[in-house]
Amino acid sequence: MIIIDRIEGTVAILEIGEALIEVPASLLPAGAQEGDPLVLSPASGDGLVTPGLQETVERVERLRASDPGDMDIDI
């Protein structure tokens, strides 16, 4: 699940599992606020997924896959 942890100016901090990632706040849906859950579906083909967002999602997935569960991952 992805939760909007906080919005700091033009940057949104998203909580994905136990990881926090920064994305441009402009990528959030209109009216999104801190604490809101987000659903990300990069394969939807709706044109809302930017290359930067896709790269971020893939990066988090790679980090998760390499985490044996006993280490902290700083992004």
Residue pairs with C-beta under 8 A, 6 or more apart in sequence:
1 16
1 17
1 37
2 14
2 15
2 16
2 37
2 38
2 39
2 40
3 14
3 15
3 35
3 36
3 37
3 38
4 12
4 13
4 14
4 15
4 28
4 32
4 33
4 34
4 35
4 36
4 37
4 38
5 13
5 14
5 15
5 20
5 34
6 12
6 13
6 34
7 13
7 25
7 28
7 33
7 34
9 25
10 24
10 25
10 26
11 22
11 23
11 24
11 25
12 22
12 23
12 24
12 25
12 27
12 28
12 32
13 20
13 21
13 22
14 20
14 21
14 22
14 23
14 38
16 60
17 64
18 72
19 60
19 63
19 64
19 73
19 75
20 75
21 56
21 60
21 75
23 52
23 53
23 56
24 52
27 50
27 52
27 53
28 38
29 38
32 38
40 49
40 53
40 57
42 49
42 53
42 54
42 57
59 75
60 75
63 73
63 75
67 73
